[in-house]
Amino acid sequence: MDLLVKELYELPVGAPFSGTYVVEHVEIKKHRTGEPFLRLVLSDKSGSFTALWWKPPADADLTQFQKGDVVFVSGRIEYFQGTLQPKLTEIKKLKEGDFKPDKFICQSRYPIEEQFEELLNKIETIKNPYLKVLLEKFFYDDQFVELFLRTPAGKTIHHACIGGLLEHTLSVVEICETVAKRFKSIDRDLLITAAILHDIGKVREYSVNVTIERTDEGLLLGHLYMSCEMVAFKISEIDNFPEDLKTKLLHCILAHHGKYEHGSPKMPKTLEAVTLAYADALDSRVKGFEEFIEKQLGNQKGWTRRHFAFEVPIFFDGEINYEEEGTNL
């Protein structure tokens, strides 16, 4: 029995369970009597929960368990103040090869190869020769593409999966395409290029193993800066790339978080930049809602718990739907 986290929530109080999970957080605490116990936050691709190893053996080495470890645990289902908090009877650290990595990080629901082919088709529609060459320098580079197709778009809030960056990028491109058709003053080639490149720094911001983690470079610099740096470097390799076009493209990338309080070093100051910022926010917010609904409710309907980032509980009485034929993004 190797239950997903979401399956634990379906078990009655007192039911036995076992499974393999990633350690997200671990603390050695003490009972009032001074005896130590372990408090852990454990997770897999379906969610997370807090667990207590309430009565470890006297000779147990509690310091061996670290963030990022994969562990096998067994115990019984209990709740504390309405929150799942099982009591563990066994915990064992696992070695690589003793578990299936796909239990911990999910993959985009849409076929990755089909999505990438769709992105390449979008690149083919770019008429500006400088922007088209720039895009080809990234997406005809096998080493970059390998990283890009594996990279998530986020750690927890949205598109936190293998292929998540590709899915998010393509979705933002589609939203921008719709806006550009409505507002004819927008430079469509510039906007679509910015949409495709706006998050490429995430290939350096995130590392993926059994968990999604931010790299030291990602924590110190952030993907907005790194995306601009990567784009500026490729532009330097293109003869006679127009300086004004470079400036407008980099501005779109720097301003795509929309507001200073959202981590944007610049506020959007062009039609293309403001369109990209709202398209990025729309896709990330809707996808964040959808993923949280699925994790919290599964096939049920009703209210989720309060989302830590969006600061509201979410109501849903429909049906999560993913198209099987093509991406339809």
N, C-alpha and C positions, 0 to 999 in steps of 0.2 A: 504493500500500500504506500503510494507516494502521492499524497494529496496536494493539489494546488491550494494556494491561500484562499481563493474564493470559495473552494469547496469546504474549507474549515468553517466558514460562516454558516453553512447549511446544516452543520452537525448540532445535535442537542447538547445541553450542558451535561458534563460527565462522560461524554462519549470518548473512547480512545481514538488516537490518531497517530500517524507517523508520516514523515516526509523529509525531503532534502530541501534546504533553503540557504540563501546567502545571508551572512551576518551584515546588517547595515549599521548596527550600533551595538556596543556591548559595555556593560558596567558591572563591576564587582561591588556589591552593596552588603550591608550587615543587618542581621536581625537585631532586635533589642537585646538579645542575649549575647551579641557579639559574633555569632557564627555567620560566616559569609554565605551569600547566595548570588546568583547570576541573573541579571536582567538584560534581555536581548531584544533587538528589533530584527526580525527575520523577514525575508521577502522572496518572491519569485516573480515571474512576468505578470502574474494576475493580481498582485497586491502585496501588502505587508501587514505584520501584526507584532505585538509585543508579547514576549513569553518570559516566564520566570522558571529558572532551575532552582526551586525553593529549598531542596534538601540534597545538595550534592554530597557524595561520599567524602569522608573526612580527609582522605588522601588525594582528592581530585585537584589537578592543577588548573585553576580557573583562569590563569594568565595566558594559557595557550590559545584562547579564542580571540581572534582579531577581526576587525572590520575587513570584509572582502572574503573571509573564509566561507567555504561551502560546508555545511554540517548536516548530519542526519540527526533528527530528533524524534522522540516519541513522548507521549504524555496524554493528558485528558483536557477536554475543552472546558474552560471556565471564562466567565466575564467579570470585569471590574468596572463599575459605574457605566454599564451599558457597552463597554468596549471589550472586544475579544482579547483575552489574556490567559492563554493556556498555562497549566503547570506541567513542566517537563519532568519525566522520570529518567530520561536518557538523552545524552548529547554526545556526538562523536564527530570529530573533524575528518573530512574526506579529502583524498588526494585526487589530482587530475586523473581522469580515466575511471573514477569510481562513480561518476554522475554524468547526466546528459546535459550539456550546456544549453540546449534549446529550451530547457525548462525555465531558464532565468531571463533570457532576453528574447522578446518576440520579434517577428519579422513583419514588414509591411504587408497588409492584407492584399495589396494589389501586386500583380506579377512584376518583379523588378526589371526584368529584361524588356517587357512591353513598355513600362514607364520610361526606361532609358531611350528606347527607340522613339517614343513620342517626343522626348526632350530633344533628341537629335533632329527630328523633323521640324521642331520649332526653330532651331538654329539655322536650318536651311532657308527659313522664311526671312531672315534678316538681310536687308538690302544694302545697308551701310557697309562698305567693304572693310573698314577698319574694325568695326564691332564684330563682324563675322569672323575675321581672322583671329581676333582676341578670343572669342568663344571656342574656336577650333583649337587654339593653343592649349586650352584646358581639357576639352571633352574629346579630343583625339589623342590625348596622352594616356596611355594604358595604365601607368602607375597612378596618376591622379584619379582616373575613373574607378580603379579598384578600391581606392580609399573612399571616394565619394559615394559609391553604391552601398558601402557597408556602414557609413556613418549615420548615427541618429540625428534628429534635429533638436533634441532636447534630452535632458536627464530624467525628468519626471513629468513635466506639465503637458507637453504635446509631442507627438511623433517620436516617442522614446523607444525606438525599435530599429533593427537592422533595415536599412532602406528608408528610414524616416526622413533623412535630408532630401533624398530624391523625391519622395512623395510630397513633402512640404513645398519644395522648389517648384515642382510641376503644378501644384495647386495654385500657388501664388502667381505663376505665369498665366494660368487660365483666367484668374480673376483680373489681372492687369490687362489681358487681351480684351476682355469684355468692356472694361472701362475705356480703353483706347478707342474702341469702336464707337462709343457714345460721345466722347470728347475729342473732337478732331484736332484741337490745338496741341494735343500731346504728341511728342516725338515717340512714335510706336517702337521703333528700333532701339532707341535708348532705353525706354521703359522695360521692354522684354529682356534686353541684355542685363539691365540692373537686377531684374527679378531672378534671372538665372544665376547671377553671380553674387547676390546679396549675402548669402550665408556660407560661401565656400570655405571661409576660415574655420568652420566647424570641423573640417577634416583634421585640423591640428588642435582644436579645442577639446575634443572628446577622444577617449580611448575606450575600447570595447573588449571586455573579456567575459566573465560571468556577470559583470555589472557594467553600467555606463558610468564612467568617471571623467571629471575634468582633469586635463593635463596641467602640469605646472605652468606651461606657456599659456594655456587657456585661462587659468585663474589670474595670472599676472597681466595679460594683455587683452584678452577677450576677442571674440570672433569678429566684431566690427572692425577693429584695427587690423587684425590679421587678414581679413578679406580684402581690405583696401591695400595692404602691403602686397599681397599676392597678385592682385589686379595691376597695381602700379608696376610691379616687376615685369609682368608679361607685356604691358604696354611699352616698356622701355626697349623691348626686343622688336617692336614693330616700327619700321621706318616711317617718319613723317606723320605719326599718329597725332591728330589735332589736339593742341593743348586745351582748348575750350571744351572739347568733347570729353577728354580725360577728367577735367575738373567737374563737369556735370555728372559723369558716371560715378566718380568717387563720392561726390556729395550725396547721391542717392543711397549709396551703401552706408555712409556714415550716419545718415539721418533716418534709416529705416526703422528704428525703434520709436520714432515719432516725438518723444518727449524726453527732456533731460532726466526726469525722475524715473524713466524706464530704461536708463542707461544709454541714451542717445547723446553723443557728443555734439550733435548739431540738430536743430529743428529743421524740418523740411521747408525748403525755400523755392522749389520749382514744382511745376505740375507733375513731372515724373516722380520726384521724390515723395510728394504727398500721396500720390496714388500708390506707390510701393509701400509706404508706411502703413496705410490703411488696409491694403491687401494682405500684408504680412500679419497684421493684428487680427484681421478677420479670420484668416485660415488657422492661426495658432489658437485663437480663442474657441472657435467652433470645434476644432479637433480635440482641444483640451476638454471641453464639455463632453464630447462623444466618448472619449477614452475613459473619463471618470465615471460616466453613466454605466459603461460596460463593466468596469471593474467593481463598482459598488452594487449594481442591481442585477448583473447577469442577464437572464431572460425575464426578470421581474419588471414591474412598473411601480412608480411612486417617487419618493424623495431619496436622494443620496444624503450622505453626511455633508457637512460644510466643507467645501473645497478650500484648502489652505492658501492657495494663491488667488483664486477668484473671490474668496471671502463670502460665498453664499452656498447654501445647499441647492441642488439642481433637481427640478421636477421633470419627469419623463413618463409619458404614457403611450409611446409609439413602439417602434421596432427598429433596432439598429440594423442597417441594411448596407451590405457591401456588394457591389455588382461583380458577378463572376466573369462576364465577358468583357475584356478590356478594362482600362482604368476608369474611363468616363469621368475623369477629373476636369 
